[in-house]
Every structure is written in C-alpha cells, then in structure tokens.
Amino acid sequence: MPSKQKYKKLTIEMIRNTESEFLLKRIYTFVKNIIKYSEIEKSSVKRIAKKEVKDECIKNF
C-alpha cells in the first residue's frame, strides 16, 4: 500500500496542475479520504485532476 507521504506528494503535484476551484476542492477532499482510508489506488487519484492551482491550497493541505 502506498504511503501517506506519496499521496500527499501526488496531491500537491495535482494541485499545482489544476485551474478550477471546484476541481481543487474535489481533489483535496478525495485525497484526504484516501489518506484516511488508504484504499484507493494512485491512478484513481490522478483521474480526478486535469488542469492549475494556487500555493495557498498547498499550504492548507
């Protein structure tokens, strides 16, 4: 099972590549749940994100 650190790193990468605020919130919530339950694969996380976001969100992570 991938570590929480790997998911956090992946999330930060996705956050940097996302423009939509709505999508950003989805990513944030989704990954928090993954970290909490650690049941979902990395590919599922990647599928959620597609576009760029602010450093502010990374700080809050």
N, CA, C and O of each residue as an XYZ file, in Angstrom:
244
protein
N       0.831     -1.193      0.000
C       0.000      0.000      0.000
C       0.880      1.264      0.000
O       1.795      1.375      0.816
N       0.613      2.204     -0.899
C       1.426      3.419     -0.921
C       1.310      4.202      0.388
O       0.276      4.183      1.056
N       2.368      4.871      0.722
C       2.390      5.617      1.974
C       1.619      6.926      1.875
O       1.333      7.412      0.781
N       1.291      7.482      3.020
C       0.591      8.761      3.061
C       1.435      9.863      2.437
O       0.905     10.775      1.802
N       2.747      9.776      2.619
C       3.652     10.777      2.035
C       3.544     10.792      0.507
O       3.536     11.857     -0.110
N       3.463      9.605     -0.093
C       3.349      9.520     -1.551
C       2.060     10.176     -2.016
O       2.057     10.903     -3.010
N       0.970      9.929     -1.309
C      -0.303     10.540     -1.676
C      -0.249     12.048     -1.516
O      -0.774     12.784     -2.351
N       0.380     12.507     -0.451
C       0.475     13.944     -0.232
C       1.288     14.600     -1.348
O       0.913     15.655     -1.860
N       2.395     13.975     -1.717
C       3.241     14.490     -2.797
C       2.464     14.525     -4.109
O       2.528     15.506     -4.849
N       1.737     13.458     -4.392
C       0.928     13.369     -5.597
C      -0.147     14.454     -5.605
O      -0.395     15.081     -6.635
N      -0.773     14.667     -4.469
C      -1.815     15.680     -4.356
C      -1.271     17.064     -4.641
O      -1.886     17.844     -5.368
N      -0.110     17.370     -4.063
C       0.496     18.673     -4.289
C       0.803     18.874     -5.772
O       0.619     19.971     -6.298
N       1.266     17.834     -6.443
C       1.501     17.908     -7.886
C       0.205     18.208     -8.622
O       0.178     19.048     -9.522
N      -0.860     17.530     -8.247
C      -2.150     17.747     -8.900
C      -2.661     19.154     -8.641
O      -3.192     19.803     -9.543
N      -2.503     19.622     -7.424
C      -2.953     20.968     -7.068
C      -2.237     21.999     -7.934
O      -2.849     22.962     -8.396
N      -0.963     21.797     -8.146
C      -0.196     22.730     -8.985
C      -0.639     22.691    -10.433
O      -0.399     23.645    -11.174
N      -1.280     21.612    -10.854
C      -1.696     21.458    -12.252
C      -3.203     21.619    -12.451
O      -3.751     21.145    -13.446
N      -3.863     22.274    -11.523
C      -5.320     22.433    -11.614
C      -5.706     23.902    -11.606
O      -5.145     24.683    -10.837
N      -6.664     24.296    -12.458
C      -7.100     25.690    -12.523
C      -8.448     25.911    -11.846
O      -8.716     26.985    -11.307
N      -9.270     24.907    -11.879
C     -10.627     25.027    -11.364
C     -10.689     24.940     -9.836
O     -10.160     24.002     -9.241
N     -11.335     25.917     -9.213
C     -11.506     25.910     -7.760
C     -12.352     24.716     -7.329
O     -12.060     24.064     -6.327
N     -13.402     24.438     -8.096
C     -14.278     23.311     -7.790
C     -13.490     22.006     -7.819
O     -13.595     21.183     -6.910
N     -12.700     21.831     -8.875
C     -11.899     20.622     -9.010
C     -10.887     20.522     -7.886
O     -10.625     19.438     -7.366
N     -10.329     21.644     -7.521
C      -9.353     21.676     -6.434
C      -9.963     21.140     -5.146
O      -9.347     20.332     -4.451
N     -11.170     21.591     -4.830
C     -11.844     21.119     -3.619
C     -12.122     19.623     -3.689
O     -12.008     18.915     -2.688
N     -12.488     19.148     -4.875
C     -12.721     17.714     -5.063
C     -11.451     16.921     -4.801
O     -11.470     15.906     -4.105
N     -10.337     17.401     -5.373
C      -9.052     16.724     -5.187
C      -8.706     16.687     -3.711
O      -8.345     15.642     -3.170
N      -8.820     17.832     -3.071
C      -8.453     17.958     -1.664
C      -9.242     16.977     -0.797
O      -8.666     16.246      0.008
N     -10.550     16.970     -0.968
C     -11.420     16.087     -0.195
C     -11.141     14.619     -0.513
O     -11.034     13.781      0.383
N     -11.028     14.334     -1.789
C     -10.792     12.965     -2.235
C      -9.501     12.400     -1.641
O      -9.476     11.282     -1.127
N      -8.446     13.181     -1.721
C      -7.156     12.698     -1.232
C      -7.135     12.616      0.285
O      -6.509     11.718      0.848
N      -7.812     13.541      0.953
C      -7.895     13.444      2.413
C      -8.540     12.114      2.797
O      -8.111     11.458      3.746
N      -9.564     11.727      2.057
C     -10.216     10.440      2.316
C      -9.299      9.266      2.009
O      -9.293      8.268      2.730
N      -8.531      9.388      0.945
C      -7.586      8.324      0.613
C      -6.585      8.161      1.740
O      -6.301      7.048      2.184
N      -6.055      9.287      2.196
C      -5.070      9.236      3.268
C      -5.706      8.615      4.511
O      -5.073      7.854      5.244
N      -6.956      8.958      4.722
C      -7.673      8.444      5.884
C      -7.900      6.931      5.779
O      -7.663      6.197      6.738
N      -8.352      6.480      4.632
C      -8.702      5.067      4.479
C      -7.674      4.233      3.721
O      -7.657      3.008      3.841
N      -6.819      4.890      2.945
C      -5.749      4.232      2.173
C      -6.227      3.007      1.387
O      -5.578      1.962      1.408
N      -7.356      3.138      0.699
C      -7.888      2.006     -0.057
C      -7.859      2.223     -1.560
O      -8.033      1.279     -2.331
N      -7.640      3.457     -1.978
C      -7.781      3.769     -3.399
C      -6.418      3.898     -4.061
O      -5.490      4.454     -3.473
N      -6.296      3.399     -5.249
C      -5.032      3.410     -5.973
C      -4.669      4.791     -6.484
O      -5.526      5.657     -6.658
N      -3.370      4.979     -6.720
C      -2.854      6.241     -7.227
C      -3.505      6.653     -8.538
O      -3.770      7.837     -8.747
N      -3.765      5.703     -9.419
C      -4.357      6.009    -10.715
C      -5.738      6.646    -10.558
O      -6.128      7.496    -11.358
N      -6.466      6.238     -9.537
C      -7.767      6.825     -9.262
C      -7.618      8.285     -8.876
O      -8.433      9.123     -9.261
N      -6.576      8.587     -8.115
C      -6.331      9.965     -7.698
C      -6.000     10.814     -8.913
O      -6.520     11.918     -9.069
N      -5.139     10.298     -9.767
C      -4.723     11.032    -10.964
C      -5.908     11.353    -11.857
O      -5.965     12.425    -12.459
N      -6.851     10.432    -11.944
C      -8.028     10.617    -12.793
C      -8.857     11.823    -12.376
O      -9.495     12.455    -13.219
N      -8.857     12.146    -11.104
C      -9.657     13.261    -10.604
C      -9.168     14.597    -11.153
O      -9.974     15.471    -11.473
N      -7.857     14.758    -11.262
C      -7.290     16.053    -11.645
C      -6.964     16.160    -13.117
O      -6.514     15.188    -13.725
N      -7.187     17.351    -13.712
C      -6.753     17.542    -15.087
C      -6.080     18.886    -15.372
O      -5.232     18.905    -16.264
N      -6.368     20.015    -14.709
C      -5.784     21.310    -15.127
C      -4.794     22.034    -14.214
O      -3.811     21.311    -14.050
N      -4.608     24.087    -13.055
C      -3.512     24.609    -12.209
C      -4.085     25.357    -11.019
O      -5.120     26.011    -11.143
N      -3.426     25.273     -9.858
C      -3.996     25.896     -8.673
C      -3.001     26.698     -7.846
O      -1.807     26.725     -8.141
N      -3.502     27.338     -6.825
C      -2.710     28.276     -6.043
C      -1.932     27.643     -4.904
O      -2.335     26.623     -4.344
N      -0.802     28.270     -4.571
C       0.052     27.806     -3.484
C      -0.675     27.828     -2.143
O      -0.346     27.070     -1.230
N      -1.651     28.695     -2.043
C      -2.458     28.836     -0.836
C      -3.079     27.493     -0.433
O      -3.125     27.144      0.746
N      -3.551     26.753     -1.434
C      -4.183     25.461     -1.193
C      -3.165     24.433     -0.744
O      -3.469     23.568      0.078
N      -1.963     24.525     -1.279
C      -0.897     23.603     -0.881
C      -0.544     23.853      0.582
O      -0.308     22.914      1.342
N      -0.509     25.109      0.964
C      -0.205     25.458      2.356
C      -1.250     24.879      3.299
O      -0.926     24.430      4.398
N      -2.492     24.893      2.867
C      -3.589     24.407      3.707
C      -3.677     22.897      3.772
O      -4.421     22.354      4.589
N      -2.929     22.214      2.926
C      -3.016     20.765      2.868
C      -2.374     20.118      4.079
O      -2.360     18.892      4.189
